């Protein structure tokens, strides 16, 4: 069992780093004239640090169907990340925080699916 847990943790770390690398630049690009760079980076990272473990380790225990898991999980993540980003990246308008979160999550999900289709493990 420890091998399975260790392997799962390593898979999560790789996915987590990929997600940060994909999403944080999107957040920064979408608010770079509105807030200082460091604040945009922290705001982008904070939501992912909160939601990524939730999506990987908690949500599968709540939702068993994979399609429902992905759809509801990604929506849940985007909503939580919107709130976290908006709180930290103020004075960014709430509507911009919503757009940034949904775009960042779509980019990371889409890139992840593309890499998997190309045979690159994440």
C-alpha positions in Angstrom: 0.0 0.0 0.0 2.8 2.5 0.7 4.1 2.0 -2.9 0.7 3.0 -4.2 0.5 6.0 -1.9 4.0 7.0 -2.8 3.3 6.7 -6.5 0.0 8.6 -6.1 1.9 11.4 -4.3 4.6 11.6 -6.9 1.9 11.8 -9.6 0.2 14.5 -7.7 3.4 16.5 -7.3 4.1 16.4 -11.0 0.5 17.4 -11.8 0.6 20.2 -9.2 3.9 21.7 -10.6 2.5 21.4 -14.1 -0.7 23.2 -13.0 1.2 26.0 -11.4 3.4 26.4 -14.4 0.3 26.6 -16.7 -2.0 28.7 -14.6 0.2 31.3 -12.9 1.4 32.9 -16.1 -2.2 33.2 -17.3 -3.3 34.9 -14.0 -0.3 37.3 -14.3 -1.0 38.1 -18.0 -4.7 38.9 -17.2 -4.0 41.3 -14.4 -0.4 42.5 -14.9 -1.3 46.2 -15.3 -3.8 46.1 -12.4 -1.6 44.7 -9.6 2.1 44.3 -8.8 3.7 41.2 -10.3 4.4 39.6 -6.9 0.8 40.0 -5.9 -0.5 38.5 -9.1 1.8 35.5 -8.7 0.8 35.0 -5.1 -2.9 35.3 -5.9 -2.6 32.8 -8.8 -0.6 30.3 -6.7 -2.8 30.6 -3.6 -5.9 29.3 -5.2 -4.1 26.4 -6.9 -2.4 25.5 -3.6 -5.8 25.3 -2.0 -7.8 23.5 -4.7 -5.4 21.1 -6.3 -5.2 18.7 -3.3 -9.0 19.1 -2.9 -9.5 18.0 -6.5 -7.0 15.1 -6.3 -7.6 13.7 -2.9 -11.1 14.8 -1.6 -13.3 15.1 -4.7 -12.8 11.5 -5.9 -14.3 10.4 -2.6 -17.4 12.5 -3.2 -18.0 11.8 -6.9 -17.4 8.4 -8.3 -18.3 8.9 -12.0 -15.3 10.2 -13.9 -17.1 12.6 -16.2 -19.1 14.1 -13.3 -15.9 14.3 -11.3 -14.1 16.3 -14.0 -17.0 18.6 -14.8 -18.0 19.4 -11.2 -14.5 19.3 -9.9 -13.2 21.8 -12.5 -16.2 24.1 -11.8 -15.7 23.9 -8.0 -11.9 24.6 -8.5 -12.6 27.6 -10.7 -15.2 29.1 -8.3 -12.9 28.7 -5.2 -9.9 30.0 -7.2 -12.0 33.0 -8.3 -12.7 34.0 -4.7 -9.1 33.5 -3.5 -7.7 35.3 -6.5 -10.2 38.2 -6.1 -9.4 38.6 -2.4 -5.6 38.6 -2.9 -5.4 40.5 -6.2 -7.6 43.4 -5.3 -8.3 46.0 -6.7 -9.0 43.6 -9.6 -12.8 43.5 -10.3 -14.7 40.4 -9.5 -15.6 39.8 -13.1 -11.9 39.8 -14.1 -11.2 37.3 -11.3 -13.9 35.1 -12.6 -12.5 35.3 -16.2 -8.9 34.8 -15.0 -9.8 31.7 -13.0 -11.9 30.0 -15.7 -9.4 30.8 -18.4 -6.4 29.6 -16.3 -8.1 26.4 -15.5 -9.2 25.8 -19.1 -5.6 26.4 -20.2 -4.1 23.9 -17.7 -6.8 21.3 -18.3 -6.5 21.7 -22.1 -2.7 21.5 -22.0 -2.9 18.5 -19.7 -5.2 16.7 -22.1 -3.0 17.6 -25.1 0.1 16.3 -23.4 -1.7 13.1 -22.4 -2.9 12.6 -26.0 0.7 13.0 -27.1 1.8 10.3 -24.6 3.5 12.6 -22.1 2.6 11.4 -18.6 1.4 14.0 -16.1 
